[in-house]
């Protein structure tokens, strides 16, 4: 970051390195300005030796606290590697955590799959171990990753037959695909024509009872220096997906992505969509666990998925405009679009399950509070299905009036209880004035910022995502 100040017009490498040291920066990584210029700056008097001593002292203090004075190679132990890396225990935990992260976006009675019959596993990420861990996983041993193909075969067992075809490359353009084949990761590009690959995929699909399409982004299509202007499913993959849908067989889209994608067509046409992000070494087994129903999906979206790229930026905790849309879309001279609704395709906090949950009305310990009181918020959640499941119960608050404009809602708490089939659980949250605080100015001249709360009306909201919420009103006075 220090050498990047040059491009911002702050000076040459020597100058910006001196600026950084004088400002209290102790370490210069990658840019090497400290290494190559500080001696000259010291000789020229633009830095003081005490600043170099200060930086050295603080780095040595950190090393001392880490125990590196006693054992400089404390963490470089073959015994520790054998104990901590790729152990059966840790791999089992990685598999469990991966299943908890998956988000079921759609399911029209297709999932979970039965462990019988023939499944056609098709797509560029069906048998790709190197893209399972995701971006910046440069130190992992990708050869130890479990592909979707391997995972489905292990979890499905002998009763299910898995047949497979790649069907398409990640993207059509070879140069584009080359730009995402970094850190030594292989996208396994196929040199056959799109027609040949499609023909093979359809031949495999026609032998199956159900199709699982493993599609989406390569791991390095998201993360640092991986911006995209088009966040649709890559066109060559979508063309294949449309042809798979046209077979008339049930299709499950297993979606790999490191960002929100625009999935409007997929949502309207694909019977089931499971977003698996990039789930790590145990991805294939975890995907098998969820697809076959050994694990009931319970993940929720931590970001908003737009209907199209023109809605971006789109986030749940936005501030109102002066003319918010309060009625059903569309109304002239209100804040809405001509062509689509204001709603996202999938809101923040959204995620389905093999269970179904019904929220009752909010019960409050009080509707008027004073000072440092505690508000208890209780909502009954019923599992109306025949399957035990976990539900992420989310609590949002809206400050109706503030000295600084307030968001339409803010996530303040959540719980993830296991609710058995047919069971009702009363989920309770406790709110204090700490949950009402925000940053604002303490004076009209805007000279001092404080973290405080302001008395007045608040709206309490509880639900399974940021859109579908039960609501109640309170008045909290000083």
PyMOL commands that set and color helices and strands:
alter all, ss='L'
color gray80, all
select helices_A, chain A and resi 3-5+13-22+33-44+49-65+78-84+88-101+142-144+148-156+174-179+194-205+219-221+235-245+264-269+283-291+309-311+433-436
alter helices_A, ss='H'
color red, helices_A
select strands_A, chain A and resi 103-107+117-122+160-165+210-216+250-256+272-275+357-364+368-370+375-383+389-399+410-419+424-431+438-441+449-452+456-463+469-477
alter strands_A, ss='S'
color yellow, strands_A
deselect
rebuild
show_as cartoon
